[in-house]
Amino acid sequence: MSLLSSVKSNPKLKKIVHWLLIPRGQARPRLWVRLFVNPFVHKRGKNTTIRFNSRMDLLPFKKFEIGSNSIVEDFATINNGVGDVFIGNNVGVGLSNVIIGPVTIGNYVMLAQNIVISGLNHGYEDINIPPRIQKVITKQIIIEDDVWIGANCVITAGVTIGKHAVIGAGSVVTKDIPRFSVAVGNPARVIKKYNFETNCWGKV
């Protein structure tokens, strides 16, 4: 049995290891993890910039990868505590974005400011337990290549946004958005699609 399997199968040992990695009730890993573990565990492509004032809440027991020529702007937060986060090449993660795994972002994706992309939800069904401490539920978010997401959008768990889709500012995406379309609103709905026969964008 591997060391990781041994830890996972022993609740007491798992609790101790978790405490060593991250303070109880917090999302940010301890300083020693950020400085001496994460740089050797997570993958970062060439010419990628992660701004000093961004917050990388990354833990070694989940995956984080960011490709080449990408940028994570100031005050953005990326958290892989409950799900892997993969970011492709030539991606712009804008000011004050929040990305909580499980999330996969393709290449040449443009994220404006104040966007929340969260594959995480808390249970709320048991009214005798605060939602904060109920079981965590995760659903994969996929953002395909060439997507543009406008400022102040929310992308909810389980959603797929297709290639070259555009999400208008302030939208809340609760359902899949097809490729080569424009969606706006709360909840977001498709208002335009690209017509490959006429080679132009048309209203839906």
N, C-alpha and C positions, 0 to 999 in steps of 0.2 A: 504494500500500500504506500502511495506517495505521501510526502509531507503534507501537501495541500489536502488530500483526501482524509488524512488523519485528523487534521484540524477541523474540517467540515463535519466529520462524523462524531466529534466530541464537543458537546455544547459548552462545557466549562472552558475547555481550551480555546474554542472559537471566540468566546466572550473575552478572554484575556488578550488574545491576539488582536481582536477588534479594538479593544481599549488602547493597546500599544500603538495602533495605527491612527486612531482618531478619538478625540475626547467624546465622552458620552453626550448624546443629545445635540451634537454639532455635525456640520457637513464638511468642514475643512480639515484635511489631514494634518497631523502633527508636523512641525518644522523639519524634523529629521527625515520624515518620509518625503517631503517636498524636495529637500536638498540632496539626499543621499540614496534614495530608492527610485523615485519616479524618472529621473533622467536616464536611468539604465534600463527601465522597463518599458516605457512608452516611446513610440516612434515619432520623429519630427523630421519633415523633409527639408531639403536645401532651400535657402533663401526665404524661409518662413519666419515671420516676426510675431512674437507674442509680447504685447506691450507690458511694461512693468506694473501698471496699475490694473491689469486684468487679474481675475481670481480663478486660478486653476485648481478646483477641488477634485483632484485626481487621486485615486487609490490604486495600489498595485494589483489587487485581486480582480480588477476589471480592466478591459482594454481601452487604450486611447491612442489614436493615430491621427496625425495631421500631415497632409502632403506637402509638396514643394510650392514655393511662391505664394503662400497663403498668409493672411494676417488676422490676428485677433486683437481688436482695438481695446483701448482703455475702458475699464469698468465692466467689461464683459465677464461673465461667469460660465465656466464649463465644468460639469459635474458628471462623473462616471460611477458614482457610488452604487447605483442600482441597475446600471446598464452600460454596455460598451458605447463609446462615442468614436465615430470614424468621420473625419473631415478630409475631403479630397484636395486636389491641386488647384491653385489659383482661386481660392475661396476668400471672400471678405466677410469676416464676422464683425459686425458694426458695433459702435459705442453702446454699452449697456445691454448687450444681448445676454440672454440666459439660455443655455443649452443643457438639458438634463437627459441623460441616456435612458433607454437605448435609442440612439439616433445615428443615422447614416446620412451624410451629406456628400453629394457628388462633386464633380469638378466645375469650376467657373460659376459657382453659386454666389449670388450677391445678396447679403443680408444687410438691410438698412439699420436704423437705430431702434433701441428699446423693444426688440423682438423677444418673445418667450417661445421656446421650442422644448416641450417637456413630454417625455415618454412615461412620466410618473404620475400616478394618482394614489390617494389614500382611500381606503375603505371608509364607509360612513354608515353601513347598514345596521350595526349594533348600537342602539341609542344609549346603552349603558357605558360605552367606552368613547372617549373623545376621538374624533377622526385623526388627530395628530398621532395617536399611538395605535391606531388600527393597522391592519395588514396593508403593506404596500402592494400596489398593483401596477405592472408595467406593460406597455404595448409599444412595439417598434415603430418609430417614425422614419420614413425614407423620403429624402429630398433628392430628386434626380438631377442630372447635369443641367447647367445653364439656367437654373431657376433664379428669379428675382423676387424677393419678398420685401415689401414696403415697410416703412416705419410703423412701430406700435402694433404689429400683428401678433396674434397668438396661434400657435400650431399645436393642436391637442394630440394626445396619445393615440397611436394606431393609424395615423394618417399617412398616406403616400401622396406626394406632390410630383406630378409627372414632368418630364423633360421640357425645358423652355417655357414652363408656365410662369405667369406673372400674378402675384398676389397684391392687390391694392392696399394702400396704407390703412391701418386700423382694422383690418379684417380679422375674423376669428374662424380658423379653418377647422371644421369638425368632421369633414368627410373627405374622401380622396378627391384630388383635383386632376383631371386628365392632362395629358401632354399637350403642348402647344395651345394653351388656353389662358384666358384672363379671368380671374375670380375676384370678387369684392364683396364686402358686407359682413354682417354678423347675424346668422352664420353665413360664411362665404358661399356665394353661388357663381357659377360660370356665366359671364356676360358676352364673351367673345371666344371664337375659336379660329385657328388658322386653317384656311381652305387650300389644300395642296393642288387642287385643280385650277383655281383662279390665282393662286400665289398671293393671296391677301387675307387680312384679318376680317372676319365678318361677325356681326352681332348674332347672338343665339336667340 
